Amino acid sequence: MANIIGIDVSHHNGAMNWAKATSAGAKFAFIRAGSINAINGLLYTDYKFTENATLAPDFLPIGFYWFFRSQWNAITQANYFCDLMQDKRALLPPVLDVETNDTGLSQTLFATRIKAALDTI
């Protein structure tokens, strides 16, 4: 089975050189749209989102991801994410980035909140 190389990017990567990423073998990219603050529950857009979403499609197929925090309202997060993706040139499906259940939620409630976000998206 052949490996297909893709990248995920966010403000943590700084200014992306999309031509360099493509020449290095990247075949697609997932761009972080945003998240919700773990402490105060404020939704935010990744500050490199607009730049990356505008430039990347000229080089490779893109999709967007949302860094999900299960302690906050799943539907509110999903709606904000969907609003960010409006009118963008994504060819890949949206992705929910769920990295940990460190909030003490039961596995059932954790899964229920993830499903609510995915159903909304």
N, C-alpha and C positions, 0 to 999 in steps of 0.2 A: 504494500500500500504506500502510495506517495504522500509525503508530507506537504501540506499547503501552509505557507507562512503568512500569518496575519499579525497585526499589531493592535494594541489598545493604547489610546493616548488621552491625556488630560493635561491640566495646567502643570502637573508635576513634571512633564516633559519639556516645558518651556516652548520656545518657538520651534515648530516642526519643519524639517526640511523634507517635504513630501517627495521631491525628485530623488533624493538620496535614499529614502525609505523604499521607494519603488525599485531603484537600481540595486538595492541590497537584497531584493527578492520578495518584498511584501506584496501580497496579492489582494489584500483587503485590509480595512481598518475599522475598528470600533472606537467611536469618539465618545468620551464621557460628556453627557449633557449637564449633569448636576447631581445634587443630593439634597439632603436635609440635615441641618446642624444637629449633631448628637446631643448637645446640651440644651439648646433653647427651641429646637423644632422649627427654625426658620428655613424655608426652602430657598435654594440658591442655584444659579446657573454657573457652571464651571466657567471661569473667566477666559478660557481659551476656546470655549465651545463655538462661538460664532466664527472666529477666525478659522478654526479647524474644519468646521462644517462647510465653510465657503471655499477653502482652498483644496482640501483633500479630494473631492470628487473629480477634479481635473486630472488626477493621477491614478486613482484606484477606486473600486467600489467601497462604499462605506455603510455603516450602520451606527446606531447610537445606543449608549447604555446609561442606565441610571443606577447610582450607588444607593441601594435600598437600606433603610434603617427601620427595623421591625418595631421599635418602640413608638413610632409615630404613625399617624393615620395613613394607611396604605393607599386608599383611593385618592386622597389629596396629593400624595406623591406621584401617583400614576397620572393624574390629570395634569399636573405641572409638567411632567415629562412629555406627555402627548402635546401639550401646547408648545413646548420648545421644538419639537420635531416638525411642526407644521411648516409646509412649504420648503422643506430641506430636500436635498437631492440624494436621499438614502436609497440604496438598492438592497440592503440587507435588513432583516427584521430587527425590531428593537429588542434589547436585552436588559434584563433586570440582574444587576450584580449583587448577589446575596453572599456575603462572605462569612458571617458569623451570627450565632444566636447568643450574644453575650449580655442580653438584657434580662435574663431570668425568666423569659416566657416559656410556657410549656411547649413541647414539640407540636402539639395540636394547634395551639394559638399561633405559633410561629408559622406553621404551614398554612393556616387559614389566612393570615395576613398576606403572605406571599401570593397565594392564589387570588385573593381579592385584587391585588395590584396587577397581576397578569391578566385577569379577566377584564379589568378596566382598560389596560393597554390594548 
